[in-house]
Structure formats: structure tokens, C-alpha cells
Amino acid sequence: MNTILYVVTVAIWGSTWIGIHYQVASIPPGVSLLYRTAIAAVVMLSICLVTRKSLRYPARDHLLLALQGFCLFAGSYWLVYIGAQSLESGFVALGVSTVIVFNLINSRIFLSKPIEKIVLAGALIGLTGVMLALIPDSAAPASGARIHAILITLAGAYIASVGNIVSGKTNARGISVLPANALSLTYASLALALLVFASGTPLSFDPHVPYVVSLLYLAIFGTVIAFLCYLTLLGRIGAGRAAYAMLASPVIALVISSRMEGLSLSARVVAGTALVIVGNWIIMRKPRIAGRTGTSGTPGAVAGPGESR
């Protein structure tokens, strides 16, 4: 089951970067992201209604869910969308994949979890492979705008990592994945609406097919389905290992880019992909991804990278 969750998450997130490119091409990032989270929130709330999942929780839980929503769905992705305005899709994917490093660091800082050497080694091998594979993107002439976009994207990755930690806290309080996602997306939508309004950005919409299709794909598949799989995986194998889905997704983004954007798959790209596969094998090997679940038995909990789930 863990392997299926992992593959689905990687495949969907690996294909979202082209969609984000279409989203920021004609509409302001915050507005496009607001549409995405609002659609996803409606879908998730509808699922909770149909499955009769209760959304009633104490005020403290709602505060945690609001923070989780801001980190995972609002703040992090707004920064990523801004970065996507100046960076190639593969480069954005590479920047976001650093969340695995931030997860390892934050699990150590906030949860006092030791970092398992083999997990760290696999992550570093995979990250090295992604960097090598995306050298064609990074070889573009440096400029102030590109450097700023890189830093913005890395900041988004860090905020997402904080969201992973908060997700573990909400799960530890007994909130299951469906209600947590539904409420987090709702709070994220409200936060985005306030930010868009405060910034004076006008609400606009692009009715053309590429924008509409990419919006629906990002909202339904990239947000609802992928995040459900990812947060469930997070609880089953831990933050450091679950985030490897984000480390592997740039490889998928690279393949799509070669098909749709004419990006050449050079020897460096092939070598980088091989390193990603090696790193993937190290982290995925039993009992790590097919192993035990935590004692809580609930999805979404953040386990330290040194903890065998």
C-alpha cells in the first residue's frame, strides 16, 4: 500500500509543474492559487459530507489546521507560483524538492528526532541526482530576477516543511486525513482571499482551455488526490521518507518538459536520473516503505527520519 501511495504522489506531483506554468502565464499567482484551493476545498468538504466525516473540533485544533493550511496550501505555494514566473518548470521542481532536507532538519529541531544515516545518505544521493539532471535549466544566465525566484522557491519549500510538522501535530490530536485536508484547504482559501484583497490584486480569469484544464488538474489531482496520498504516506513512513516523493517528482517534470518544451535529455540528465533511482532504492527498500506503521496507527503523523515506521 505504501508503494502505491508513493507512486501516485510522485506521478501527480511530477506532472503539476507544467500546469503551474500555465496558471501564472496570464493570471496573477495569488489569484490562480485562490481558485485552485477554493475548488479543492469544495471537493474535500463534499467528500466529508458524503462520507459523514465530522468537522467539529476544539478551537485549538482549528488553529492548528489553519496553520497547516497556510503552510501547505497557501503560503508555500504562493511563493512557488511566484518563483514559477521567472524559472523553468524543472528548476522550480528542483527547488521544491529541497523540502526533504528541511524536513530532516525540522524533525530534528522541533521533534528532537535523530537523523538515520542511511536515510540521509539516500536523500543526499537523490538530491545530487536531481541537481545533476536539471543542470540544463540551471545553466541559464544568472540574473537578479532568477536569483530572487530561486530564493522565493526555497522559502516556499521551507514553509511546506513546517506544514508537514504541523500535520503531525494535528494527527497526534486524532484528526484524520479527510477532515484535516478539508478544513486546511478552507482556511487556506480564506487566507488567500484576504491576501489577494489586501494586495489590491483584481480577480481575473482566463477562459482559454490551457488555463481551465490546468486549473482543474491542479485542484483535483495535484491538491486533493496527491495531498491525500502524501499525508497518508507521511504518517506511515515518516516526514523524511515521505518527502522523497517531492525529490523524485522533478524527474517526472523533466520528462514532461522534454516532451512539451523540447528540453534535451543530455548525458548529465541521464546520469542524474540514475542517481535519483539509486537514492530512491535506498529509501524505499524494506522495511522502510513497506514496513510497520506507527503505534498511533493514524495517517498524517510526522515521524522522525531516524524512526522505523
Buried (B, 14 or more C-beta within 10 A) or exposed (E): EBEEBBEBBBBBBBBBBBBBBBBBBEBBBBBBBBBBBBBBBBBBBEBBEEEEBEBEBEEEBBEBBBBBBBBBBBBBBBBBBBBBBBBBBBBBBBBBBBBBBBBBBBBBEBBEBEBBEEBBEBBBBBBBBBBBBBBBBBEEEEEEEBEEBBEBBBBBBBBBBBBBBBBBBBBBBEBBBBBBBBBBBBBBBBBBBEBBEEEEBEEEEBEEEBBBEBBBBBBBBBBBBBBBBBBBBBBBBBBBBBBBBBBBBBBBBBBBBBEEEEBEBEEBBEBBBEBBBBBBEBBBEEEBBEEEBBEBEBBBBBBBBBBBB
